[in-house]
Amino acid sequence: MRIRRAGWLLPFMFFIGTWCGGSASDQKNVLLITIDALRYDHCGCYGYERPTTPCIDSLASRGIVFDQVIVPIPRTVQALATLVTSLDPLDHGVLSLGNRLDDKIQTLADIFFSAGYSTAAIVEHPMQIVETGDNGANLGKGFKRILRTNRPAIEAMKWLKKTPGSFFLWIHLFDPHWKYLPPADCRIFSDPGYNHLRYVKLLKKPKGRIVYQNDWSPSDIRYAVDLYDGEILSADRKVKRLMDSLDPARKTDTYVAVLADHGEGLGEHDYYFDHGEDLHDEIIRIPWVLAGPGMDIIRKRYRHQVSIADVAPTLLDLAGLPVPDTFSGVNLVSRIHAGHEELQPPHPYICGLSDISRIPQNPHAFMSENRGRQRFVRTEKWKLIVIPERDGPEEMMLYDLELDPTERLNRASSNPERVKHLLEKIREFLESHGRWASFLNNSERPMDTDDIKALKSLGYIN
C-alpha cells in the first residue's frame, strides 16, 4: 500500500515533540471522545449562552475549534463508520442501522494497533455498534479491547490506569440522546415549577407522533430542551472526570478530540427530538474540538467546511503515523498550521444522504425505501436539500447559509440555475461511488431481539 505523508510535516512534528519535552519519534497518545446527538450550537465554545460544556470549552481554549463539520448520514452507526474508516458511507457500505462494516476495510484502530498502541473502544449505546460478530456493526474492528457499557467514563479510567505505554482510546457517550433524562444534579437549566411527571407521561406517546405530529405545549418543548442541555452537561462532566484521571505527564503527550456523531432536531423545522431523516444543519453539522501538544502554534478556529471523514487522517498525522491512501478524508494538519495559506477550502462541496425512515408518521413515507432517501449538497454559502416523492416532482429546498444560517427561507424558486448546478454536484457525487446503484438493494446484518428492542427504545421504530 502506498503511504501519503506530507514532507513539510516532519519539522512541524519535531517542533511539537520538542515543545512537549520529547523527540519527533515519540508516539503520541490519542483520546477520541464522541458524544451522541450533541448539537454544535449548544456548546459554549460555539457561542451557546448556557454553561453546558465547561470542560469542552476549556479544551477549546487551548486547542482548536472546527466551525463547520458535516456528517454524510446523520445517524450514529453510519456517521461513526465514516469516522473510523475515513470513507463515505457509499464506500464503506454502512448505509443503514442494520449494515455491518466489511472486515476488509481498514480502520483507524487497525493502524494504531499495528503501530504498537494499546487500543480500546468503550462505548455506551443500546445497539451492538462496536461488536465484531455477525450481529454487530463491527465498528470496533482493530481494537484490542471492546466494551459496551452504561459506565463508559468509569471503565475508560480503569483501562487507562492499567494500560502502560502509548494508547488509542475511543469512548462514546450516549447522554444527550433522547429521552433526555439527565441526572438530578444536571437538571440545572429546567424550570423548577414544571411538573416533571407530565414530561414522563408525554414520553409514552409513540415516538413518530412526537417527531412529526408534535402537539406539546411551548412549555413542554422548552422543558425538553432544558433537559437536553442537562444531558450535555452530564456528558461534559464525564469528559472532565476522564481528563482529570490522566496522569499529568501522560496528558502532555495526548491529543484529545471531542466531537459528535450527529446533531439533534429540537423543533426548528417541525422535526422534534430526533435525527436521521432530516438534513438541516442542526442535524448534519457537529462540533469538533481538538487539543493536545503543540496546539499553541495552531489556529484557534478553523472556519472552512470539513467532514467527519477528516478526523482519522488528521489524528494519525498528529500522532506521527502514516496516513494510508485508502482514507478519503483530508488530513487537516497542514491546513490548521498557523503559517499555512489556503488557496481553497478542503471540501468545496459536501454531499450526503438521510437515513431511511422506519416511522410511519413521517409525511414523506417514500423515505421508508432506499431510493426515497433525502439528499443534500452543502458549500460554505449554499445548501440544497432534495426530498424525493413517490408521485410527483422532487421538493427542492435551497438555503443561503451566509444570509440565512438557520435555514428559514427556501430560495429554490428564485435561483433555478443555482439549484441546477447543485443538483449536478449531487449527481456527480452519487455516480462517482460504485455503491450508488447496488445500495438500493443493500442487505442488512441480521438483527437480534436485543437490537430490535434497542431500536424501539430509541424511537427509530414504533
Phi and psi in degrees as a GROMACS rama.xvg file:
@    title "Ramachandran Plot"
@    xaxis  label "Phi"
@    yaxis  label "Psi"
@TYPE xy
-75.1917  145.391  ARG-2
-117.422  132.62  ILE-3
-90.3989  133.188  ARG-4
-153.536  120.319  ARG-5
-72.0754  124.645  ALA-6
-63.735  -33.4951  GLY-7
-64.7135  -19.2874  TRP-8
-74.4287  -23.5384  LEU-9
-59.6077  -50.5962  LEU-10
-65.3256  -32.0363  PRO-11
-61.7916  -46.4271  PHE-12
-66.9026  -33.1032  MET-13
-63.1508  -39.8826  PHE-14
-63.9662  -43.2714  PHE-15
-61.7866  -43.0922  ILE-16
-63.1376  -44.8526  GLY-17
-70.4998  -31.6274  THR-18
-61.1512  -32.9605  TRP-19
-87.6046  -3.3228  CYS-20
91.2009  11.4806  GLY-21
-120.124  -166.237  GLY-22
-109.071  167.869  SER-23
-64.3857  -21.8887  ALA-24
-85.3254  -9.16233  SER-25
-61.7132  138.845  ASP-26
-82.6012  133.344  GLN-27
-96.3776  139.945  LYS-28
-74.8575  154.907  ASN-29
-132.815  123.632  VAL-30
-112.714  111.525  LEU-31
-105.33  118.215  LEU-32
-118.19  118.511  ILE-33
-111.495  139.698  THR-34
-121.967  122.271  ILE-35
-68.1471  131.369  ASP-36
61.2776  29.4309  ALA-37
-86.7819  115.704  LEU-38
-76.3357  138.504  ARG-39
-63.6318  -37.0582  TYR-40
-83.2869  8.95128  ASP-41
-111.668  19.0708  HIS-42
-110.816  139.508  CYS-43
-58.676  -39.3868  GLY-44
-70.0067  -8.63841  CYS-45
-106.81  12.8219  TYR-46
101.152  4.6596  GLY-47
-70.7077  139.924  TYR-48
-79.8501  -21.9925  GLU-49
-84.4691  146.611  ARG-50
-81.4815  65.2486  PRO-51
-82.2048  -24.9808  THR-52
-134.926  56.3441  THR-53
-60.8064  -37.8979  PRO-54
-71.0813  -45.8072  CYS-55
-62.3646  -38.1853  ILE-56
-63.081  -36.7774  ASP-57
-65.0391  -42.4177  SER-58
-60.9586  -41.5866  LEU-59
-63.0069  -34.4914  ALA-60
-67.5179  -22.9117  SER-61
-117.827  21.2926  ARG-62
-141.828  -139.622  GLY-63
-133.125  144.077  ILE-64
-113.788  126.593  VAL-65
-93.7174  119.17  PHE-66
-74.2375  -40.6059  ASP-67
-125.663  91.1379  GLN-68
-111.908  125.02  VAL-69
-116.642  140.979  ILE-70
-106.082  145.942  VAL-71
-77.4975  -32.5277  PRO-72
-137.2  120.137  ILE-73
-82.9247  61.5687  PRO-74
-140.807  148.059  ARG-75
-55.7295  -56.8907  THR-76
-61.1818  -45.9664  VAL-77
-66.6757  -44.4904  GLN-78
-67.5262  -42.2041  ALA-79
-70.616  -28.6092  LEU-80
-63.2914  -39.273  ALA-81
-67.0169  -37.2983  THR-82
-59.9536  -47.731  LEU-83
-83.8291  -15.0209  VAL-84
-110.75  -15.9967  THR-85
56.9079  37.2666  SER-86
-127.246  152.034  LEU-87
-69.7382  150.26  ASP-88
-54.4546  -31.8169  PRO-89
-71.2172  -11.3909  LEU-90
-102.205  -40.8842  ASP-91
-85.5362  -14.7144  HIS-92
87.2902  -3.33202  GLY-93
-89.9502  86.1662  VAL-94
-101.302  -16.1213  LEU-95
-137.038  165.75  SER-96
-60.815  -26.4008  LEU-97
-92.4429  5.63234  GLY-98
-84.401  155.819  ASN-99
-120.71  135.447  ARG-100
-66.114  130.57  LEU-101
-64.6233  137.097  ASP-102
-62.6747  -21.4736  ASP-103
-78.9399  -13.678  LYS-104
-82.8197  129.01  ILE-105
-75.3902  137.635  GLN-106
-116.108  167.178  THR-107
-57.1194  -41.8378  LEU-108
-66.9301  -35.2277  ALA-109
-54.4592  -43.9335  ASP-110
-71.0644  -45.0972  ILE-111
-62.3988  -42.4605  PHE-112
-63.1315  -42.7037  PHE-113
-64.6545  -25.468  SER-114
-86.1928  3.98873  ALA-115
94.5627  9.3969  GLY-116
-78.0177  148.521  TYR-117
-77.6617  131.628  SER-118
-126.921  141.33  THR-119
-150.313  140.971  ALA-120
-118.801  114.128  ALA-121
-119.862  110.257  ILE-122
-127.006  137.529  VAL-123
-108.634  111.257  GLU-124
-167.492  141.562  HIS-125
-66.7149  -27.0898  PRO-126
-93.4669  161.357  MET-127
-82.9923  68.8078  GLN-128
-82.2533  -26.0748  ILE-129
-103.849  -15.9198  VAL-130
-60.5287  143.764  GLU-131
-100.725  -1.09669  THR-132
-75.7753  -175.766  GLY-133
-62.2074  -29.9266  ASP-134
-94.1864  6.5805  ASN-135
-105.602  158.052  GLY-136
-76.7265  -11.8295  ALA-137
72.4374  19.2214  ASN-138
-72.3821  -12.3435  LEU-139
-86.2521  6.92757  GLY-140
-55.0727  127.609  LYS-141
98.7899  -15.4915  GLY-142
-85.7071  133.397  PHE-143
-70.7035  -39.2016  LYS-144
-114.764  123.875  ARG-145
-126.468  126.957  ILE-146
-144.728  126.851  LEU-147
-105.967  120.66  ARG-148
-149.524  157.666  THR-149
-92.362  9.67133  ASN-150
-129.319  59.0487  ARG-151
-63.6358  -40.3834  PRO-152
-66.217  -43.2278  ALA-153
-63.4451  -45.8648  ILE-154
-65.5027  -35.5188  GLU-155
-65.1557  -41.2039  ALA-156
-63.5187  -39.3664  MET-157
-61.8825  -44.9364  LYS-158
-63.7845  -42.4293  TRP-159
-63.2025  -39.435  LEU-160
-64.8251  -32.2248  LYS-161
-101.796  10.3648  LYS-162
-115.046  106.22  THR-163
-81.6879  167.214  PRO-164
77.2723  -167.071  GLY-165
-73.3941  144.619  SER-166
-138.389  152.397  PHE-167
-124.007  111.887  PHE-168
-118.651  126.254  LEU-169
-111.433  123.994  TRP-170
-123.977  131.614  ILE-171
-115.639  123.793  HIS-172
-103.69  138.707  LEU-173
-101.804  -3.7629  PHE-174
-49.0891  -52.9404  ASP-175
-73.2871  0.7247  PRO-176
-70.3373  150.115  HIS-177
-46.4866  131.983  TRP-178
-107.615  16.9177  LYS-179
56.9667  68.4791  TYR-180
-128.152  74.8715  LEU-181
-71.894  162.673  PRO-182
-57.1233  154.497  PRO-183
-56.7333  -37.2111  ALA-184
-74.9378  -3.94386  ASP-185
-107.836  4.44732  CYS-186
-89.6769  44.3412  ARG-187
-81.9715  -11.973  ILE-188
-97.4176  -5.61483  PHE-189
-86.4074  149.933  SER-190
-69.7089  115.779  ASP-191
-65.2801  -17.1241  PRO-192
-85.337  -7.591  GLY-193
-79.2551  140.267  TYR-194
-79.8477  105.425  ASN-195
-62.0939  -31.4871  HIS-196
-64.0579  -29.2257  LEU-197
-63.1499  -42.9366  ARG-198
-62.7649  -44.1093  TYR-199
-59.1296  -38.1465  VAL-200
-67.5194  -39.1751  LYS-201
-62.7405  -31.445  LEU-202
-65.5948  -17.9267  LEU-203
-78.6498  -10.4777  LYS-204
-68.8424  152.485  LYS-205
-55.5718  135.432  PRO-206
-58.9322  -36.3233  LYS-207
-60.4093  -37.3706  GLY-208
-68.2038  -35.9531  ARG-209
-67.4913  -42.4833  ILE-210
-70.6278  -47.2529  VAL-211
-110.679  -19.3527  TYR-212
-128.49  48.6362  GLN-213
-69.8438  123.913  ASN-214
-118.263  22.5039  ASP-215
-70.7229  152.97  TRP-216
-75.4688  161.29  SER-217
-54.2311  -37.31  PRO-218
-69.8877  -32.648  SER-219
-63.9395  -47.1363  ASP-220
-64.9102  -42.7246  ILE-221
-61.9941  -39.8918  ARG-222
-64.9117  -40.4256  TYR-223
-62.1732  -41.7152  ALA-224
-65.8654  -38.56  VAL-225
-60.2633  -42.7327  ASP-226
-67.8748  -37.7652  LEU-227
-57.3912  -44.5776  TYR-228
-64.3481  -35.0374  ASP-229
-64.0259  -36.1677  GLY-230
-63.9071  -39.2311  GLU-231
-63.1157  -43.8663  ILE-232
-60.3319  -40.0961  LEU-233
-60.8112  -44.4056  SER-234
-63.3441  -41.8101  ALA-235
-62.2159  -38.5653  ASP-236
-66.3335  -32.4366  ARG-237
-67.5026  -39.3709  LYS-238
-60.9412  -42.7403  VAL-239
-62.9054  -44.9183  LYS-240
-60.9338  -38.7711  ARG-241
-66.6716  -43.9746  LEU-242
-65.1399  -40.7173  MET-243
-65.9554  -25.4315  ASP-244
-77.5397  -15.6733  SER-245
-70.6132  134.904  LEU-246
-58.7221  135.437  ASP-247
-54.0275  -40.5904  PRO-248
-66.5019  -37.5198  ALA-249
-70.6399  -35.8109  ARG-250
-61.4119  -34.0908  LYS-251
-69.5824  -17.0303  THR-252
-107.687  23.2721  ASP-253
-122.99  126.113  THR-254
-87.6389  135.506  TYR-255
-119.942  122.445  VAL-256
-116.153  123.895  ALA-257
-118.25  124.937  VAL-258
-153.687  174.249  LEU-259
-107.133  168.456  ALA-260
-92.7592  -25.7126  ASP-261
-171.362  173.824  HIS-262
-94.8054  -149.905  GLY-263
-155.43  133.109  GLU-264
-80.7425  129.813  GLY-265
-118.709  26.6213  LEU-266
102.239  -1.87235  GLY-267
-59.4917  -35.4633  GLU-268
-121.62  42.2502  HIS-269
55.2911  37.4216  ASP-270
-135.12  109.282  TYR-271
-109.074  126.092  TYR-272
58.8284  43.5872  PHE-273
-157.996  -175.698  ASP-274
-161.229  167.937  HIS-275
109.955  -51.9306  GLY-276
-91.3589  -21.4726  GLU-277
-101.221  147.575  ASP-278
-122.65  19.3905  LEU-279
-73.2101  165.101  HIS-280
-62.7476  -28.6611  ASP-281
-65.5239  -12.2743  GLU-282
-102.196  -44.3636  ILE-283
-97.06  -9.42092  ILE-284
-102.8  130.417  ARG-285
-126.845  160.82  ILE-286
-80.9985  151.389  PRO-287
-149.281  115.659  TRP-288
-115.01  134.296  VAL-289
-129.46  124.46  LEU-290
-135.46  159.405  ALA-291
154.168  -172.094  GLY-292
-60.199  136.063  PRO-293
83.3942  4.23356  GLY-294
-72.2287  -3.71855  MET-295
-72.0035  -16.9533  ASP-296
-105.764  15.3157  ILE-297
-106.778  146.891  ILE-298
-54.236  142.602  ARG-299
-78.4643  -22.1127  LYS-300
-144.436  129.583  ARG-301
-110.981  115.399  TYR-302
-96.5987  -9.70391  ARG-303
-76.1891  157.024  HIS-304
-70.0973  130.067  GLN-305
-132.782  172.972  VAL-306
-117.828  154.994  SER-307
-61.9032  -21.2949  ILE-308
-67.4781  -16.6118  ALA-309
-81.4101  -12.8305  ASP-310
-64.48  -48.7036  VAL-311
-60.8865  -51.9396  ALA-312
-63.7284  -32.2717  PRO-313
-67.6218  -43.9913  THR-314
-65.8307  -39.5865  LEU-315
-60.7548  -45.6948  LEU-316
-66.0974  -41.3704  ASP-317
-61.2291  -34.9435  LEU-318
-77.4732  -5.63497  ALA-319
83.4888  20.4794  GLY-320
-107.375  151.43  LEU-321
-69.2428  147.073  PRO-322
-100.251  118.749  VAL-323
-72.0206  152.266  PRO-324
-66.2649  -18.9393  ASP-325
-69.1852  -20.6235  THR-326
-75.2253  131.039  PHE-327
-96.7524  -11.8212  SER-328
-71.5902  165.798  GLY-329
-94.5354  129.782  VAL-330
-73.311  113.933  ASN-331
-92.1049  1.88996  LEU-332
-59.1281  -47.1378  VAL-333
-65.3883  -33.6314  SER-334
-74.7784  -29.5245  ARG-335
-90.0383  -4.0178  ILE-336
-66.1483  134.281  HIS-337
-58.4116  -30.2557  ALA-338
-93.4523  3.41718  GLY-339
-86.8404  132.881  HIS-340
-106.132  124.958  GLU-341
-94.4514  135.029  GLU-342
-84.2295  -31.5767  LEU-343
-154.039  159.78  GLN-344
-65.9072  156.258  PRO-345
-63.821  -28.8372  PRO-346
-134.131  87.2065  HIS-347
-57.8938  -34.2078  PRO-348
-132.459  134.808  TYR-349
-123.365  128.219  ILE-350
-115.281  156.749  CYS-351
-168.469  -175.767  GLY-352
-133.177  159.414  LEU-353
-83.3443  168.202  SER-354
-77.6817  162.791  ASP-355
-71.0511  156.82  ILE-356
-106.337  129.017  SER-357
-104.208  8.12128  ARG-358
-99.9749  118.142  ILE-359
-66.1896  -22.1072  PRO-360
-76.3195  -7.3815  GLN-361
-58.7396  122.467  ASN-362
-64.9469  -21.0549  PRO-363
-98.5525  72.4641  HIS-364
-61.1163  -22.4167  ALA-365
-60.9588  -20.0261  PHE-366
-67.7751  -8.98879  MET-367
-71.3603  -8.95013  SER-368
-112.129  152.57  GLU-369
-57.5219  -41.9375  ASN-370
-75.0461  -3.42847  ARG-371
-95.1533  4.18268  GLY-372
-61.6466  141.239  ARG-373
-70.4922  157.438  GLN-374
-132.108  153.064  ARG-375
-142.458  155.854  PHE-376
-135.362  137.49  VAL-377
-132.756  130.696  ARG-378
-109.76  -175.103  THR-379
-76.1429  -12.283  GLU-380
-114.324  -41.9465  LYS-381
-114.554  149.291  TRP-382
-140.164  127.756  LYS-383
-119.653  127.691  LEU-384
-113.47  129.005  ILE-385
-112.194  123.728  VAL-386
-112.967  106.102  ILE-387
-68.8861  149.765  PRO-388
-125.418  143.915  GLU-389
-62.4315  -42.8779  ARG-390
-123.889  126.963  ASP-391
102.061  174.712  GLY-392
-72.5282  157.269  PRO-393
-68.1151  147.598  GLU-394
-89.4493  130.422  GLU-395
-107.798  130.25  MET-396
-126.028  109.773  MET-397
-112.524  130.141  LEU-398
-126.282  140.451  TYR-399
-92.6926  102.395  ASP-400
-69.4638  -22.769  LEU-401
-76.0493  -42.3181  GLU-402
-87.4993  -23.3112  LEU-403
-140.161  66.9106  ASP-404
-64.752  -20.4906  PRO-405
-92.8801  5.45765  THR-406
56.4316  60.1674  GLU-407
-101.115  -30.8846  ARG-408
-110.269  115.264  LEU-409
-78.9834  116.028  ASN-410
-103.885  15.8499  ARG-411
-62.1241  -44.4807  ALA-412
-66.2357  -27.9954  SER-413
-94.6292  -1.03236  SER-414
-135.03  59.8745  ASN-415
-62.0748  -35.2949  PRO-416
-70.575  -36.4001  GLU-417
-64.8668  -43.3065  ARG-418
-60.5118  -44.3129  VAL-419
-60.4115  -43.638  LYS-420
-63.0392  -45.0309  HIS-421
-71.4608  -33.9363  LEU-422
-61.3285  -36.9066  LEU-423
-65.6086  -35.9843  GLU-424
-65.6731  -39.0986  LYS-425
-64.242  -43.4148  ILE-426
-60.7514  -45.4276  ARG-427
-60.6613  -41.8864  GLU-428
-61.1865  -48.7675  PHE-429
-66.8666  -40.9443  LEU-430
-73.032  -19.9825  GLU-431
-80.2966  -7.34017  SER-432
-110.429  124.861  HIS-433
-62.3276  -22.1002  GLY-434
-84.9126  -3.59973  ARG-435
-58.0945  -41.9991  TRP-436
-78.1328  -42.3455  ALA-437
-75.5413  -24.2432  SER-438
-69.3677  -16.3386  PHE-439
-62.8472  -26.3706  LEU-440
-114.695  27.4703  ASN-441
-63.7147  131.51  ASN-442
-84.6553  153.658  SER-443
-109.938  152.925  GLU-444
-65.9241  152.605  ARG-445
-67.4798  125.645  PRO-446
-93.0086  131.357  MET-447
-86.2546  179.821  ASP-448
-62.7821  -30.6265  THR-449
-66.1063  -41.6836  ASP-450
-66.6886  -41.4081  ASP-451
-62.9768  -41.2231  ILE-452
-63.0205  -40.1239  LYS-453
-64.5093  -41.8972  ALA-454
-60.7796  -39.6304  LEU-455
-67.4093  -40.6533  LYS-456
-66.1576  -30.6842  SER-457
-79.6673  -12.6294  LEU-458
85.2458  11.4281  GLY-459
-78.8454  -22.8778  TYR-460
-135.833  152.714  ILE-461
